[in-house]
């Protein structure tokens, strides 16, 4: 069982590293400032995931057991303000220039996060160790939040009129 668990953790590290590289590269190529900032944010979050999984992996490898980890503290230390969607809406509306590359990147990123969610969900079903379960629940929540951020970003660049209306809280009255 330990070998299998180590392999799963190693695969999870590799998956998160791919995510980090993808978001870094997507940020560099993004045409829109909001898209770039969102992908920067997601890349930084992937670092948190990598460090957390590596901590479990290394302790399991060295000591044969999973350590206690405090994920919420780590998340608070790493989280950056993703309020780019809630401030400067008027300013953003003047800058938005939908770009096919940014749209396709968002769509790929949503698929990537969804696949990560499914992977961690599968691991959770098989998990028995309390610390592993805690990590997997944390990662599931992170994948969900990433997906929702990207979906919000996708709406911002594909349907900006409705996005602005929703963000400003103004809905047409019938």
C-alpha positions as CSV (number, residue, x, y, z in Angstrom):
1,X,0.0,0.0,0.0
2,X,2.8,2.5,0.9
3,X,4.4,2.1,-2.6
4,X,1.1,2.7,-4.2
5,X,0.4,5.8,-2.1
6,X,3.9,7.1,-2.8
7,X,3.2,6.6,-6.6
8,X,-0.1,8.5,-6.3
9,X,1.6,11.4,-4.5
10,X,4.4,11.4,-7.1
11,X,1.8,11.6,-9.9
12,X,0.0,14.4,-8.1
13,X,3.2,16.3,-7.8
14,X,3.8,15.9,-11.5
15,X,0.3,17.0,-12.3
16,X,0.6,20.1,-10.2
17,X,4.0,20.9,-11.8
18,X,2.4,20.7,-15.2
19,X,-0.3,23.0,-14.0
20,X,2.3,25.5,-12.7
21,X,4.2,25.4,-16.0
22,X,1.0,25.8,-18.0
23,X,-0.3,28.8,-16.0
24,X,3.1,30.5,-16.1
25,X,3.3,30.1,-19.9
26,X,-0.4,31.1,-20.3
27,X,0.3,34.2,-18.3
28,X,3.3,35.2,-20.6
29,X,1.2,34.7,-23.7
30,X,-2.0,36.3,-22.5
31,X,-3.1,39.4,-24.4
32,X,-5.5,40.7,-21.7
33,X,-4.2,42.1,-18.4
34,X,-7.0,40.4,-16.4
35,X,-6.2,37.0,-18.1
36,X,-2.5,37.5,-17.3
37,X,-3.1,38.3,-13.6
38,X,-5.5,35.4,-13.2
39,X,-3.0,32.9,-14.7
40,X,-0.3,34.4,-12.4
41,X,-2.5,33.8,-9.4
42,X,-3.2,30.2,-10.5
43,X,0.5,29.5,-11.0
44,X,1.2,30.8,-7.5
45,X,-1.5,28.5,-6.1
46,X,0.0,25.5,-7.9
47,X,3.2,26.1,-5.9
48,X,1.2,25.7,-2.7
49,X,-0.1,22.4,-3.9
50,X,3.3,21.2,-5.0
51,X,4.9,22.1,-1.6
52,X,2.0,20.4,0.3
53,X,2.1,17.2,-1.7
54,X,5.9,17.1,-1.6
55,X,5.8,17.4,2.2
56,X,3.6,14.4,2.4
57,X,5.6,12.5,-0.2
58,X,9.0,13.1,1.4
59,X,7.8,12.2,4.9
60,X,6.1,9.1,3.7
61,X,9.3,8.1,1.8
62,X,11.6,8.9,4.8
63,X,9.5,7.8,7.8
64,X,6.9,5.5,6.3
65,X,4.0,7.7,7.6
66,X,2.2,10.8,6.5
67,X,2.8,14.0,8.6
68,X,0.3,16.4,10.0
69,X,0.2,19.5,7.8
70,X,-1.6,22.8,8.3
71,X,-3.0,23.6,5.0
72,X,-5.1,26.6,5.9
73,X,-2.1,28.5,7.2
74,X,-0.1,27.7,4.1
75,X,-3.0,28.8,1.9
76,X,-3.3,32.1,3.7
77,X,0.4,32.7,3.4
78,X,0.3,32.1,-0.4
79,X,-3.0,33.5,-1.4
80,X,-2.9,36.7,-3.4
81,X,-5.9,39.0,-3.9
82,X,-8.0,37.8,-6.8
83,X,-10.2,40.8,-6.5
84,X,-9.3,41.9,-10.1
85,X,-12.8,41.0,-11.0
86,X,-14.4,43.3,-8.4
87,X,-12.5,46.5,-8.7
88,X,-12.1,48.9,-11.6
89,X,-15.0,47.5,-13.6
90,X,-15.3,50.6,-15.7
91,X,-11.6,50.7,-16.3
92,X,-11.6,47.0,-17.3
93,X,-14.5,47.5,-19.7
94,X,-12.4,49.9,-21.7
95,X,-9.4,47.5,-21.9
96,X,-11.2,44.3,-22.8
97,X,-10.1,42.9,-26.1
98,X,-11.4,39.3,-26.5
99,X,-8.7,37.2,-28.0
100,X,-9.2,33.7,-29.4
101,X,-5.9,32.5,-27.9
102,X,-7.0,33.7,-24.4
103,X,-10.4,32.1,-24.9
104,X,-8.9,28.8,-26.0
105,X,-6.4,28.9,-23.1
106,X,-9.3,29.4,-20.6
107,X,-11.2,26.5,-22.1
108,X,-8.1,24.2,-21.9
109,X,-7.5,25.4,-18.3
110,X,-11.0,24.6,-17.3
111,X,-10.6,21.1,-18.7
112,X,-7.2,20.8,-16.9
113,X,-8.7,21.8,-13.5
114,X,-11.7,19.5,-14.1
115,X,-9.3,16.5,-14.8
116,X,-7.4,17.4,-11.6
117,X,-10.6,17.4,-9.6
118,X,-11.5,14.0,-11.0
119,X,-8.0,12.6,-10.2
120,X,-8.1,13.9,-6.5
121,X,-11.7,12.7,-6.2
122,X,-10.6,9.2,-7.2
123,X,-7.7,9.3,-4.8
124,X,-10.1,10.4,-2.0
125,X,-12.3,7.4,-2.5
126,X,-9.3,5.1,-1.9
127,X,-7.7,7.1,0.9
128,X,-7.6,5.8,4.4
129,X,-5.0,8.0,6.1
130,X,-6.6,11.0,7.9
131,X,-3.8,13.4,6.7
132,X,-4.1,12.3,3.1
133,X,-7.9,12.7,3.3
134,X,-7.3,16.2,4.6
135,X,-4.9,17.1,1.8
136,X,-7.2,15.7,-0.8
137,X,-10.2,17.6,0.4
138,X,-8.1,20.7,0.4
139,X,-6.9,20.0,-3.2
140,X,-10.5,19.3,-4.3
141,X,-11.6,22.6,-3.0
142,X,-8.6,24.4,-4.7
143,X,-9.4,22.7,-8.0
144,X,-13.0,23.8,-7.7
145,X,-12.0,27.4,-6.9
146,X,-9.6,27.4,-9.8
147,X,-12.2,26.1,-12.2
148,X,-14.7,28.7,-11.0
149,X,-12.1,31.5,-11.4
150,X,-11.3,30.4,-14.9
151,X,-15.0,30.1,-15.8
152,X,-15.5,33.6,-14.5
153,X,-12.5,34.8,-16.6
154,X,-13.9,33.0,-19.6
155,X,-17.3,34.8,-19.2
156,X,-15.4,38.1,-18.8
157,X,-13.7,37.7,-22.2
158,X,-16.5,36.0,-24.1
159,X,-19.6,37.8,-22.8
160,X,-18.4,40.9,-21.2
161,X,-21.7,42.8,-21.3
162,X,-23.4,40.2,-19.1
163,X,-20.4,39.8,-17.0
164,X,-20.3,43.5,-16.1
165,X,-24.0,43.5,-15.4
166,X,-23.7,40.6,-13.1
167,X,-20.6,42.0,-11.3
168,X,-22.2,45.4,-10.9
169,X,-25.4,43.7,-9.6
170,X,-27.6,45.4,-12.1
171,X,-30.2,43.3,-13.8
172,X,-32.8,44.4,-16.3
173,X,-36.2,44.7,-14.7
174,X,-39.1,43.3,-16.7
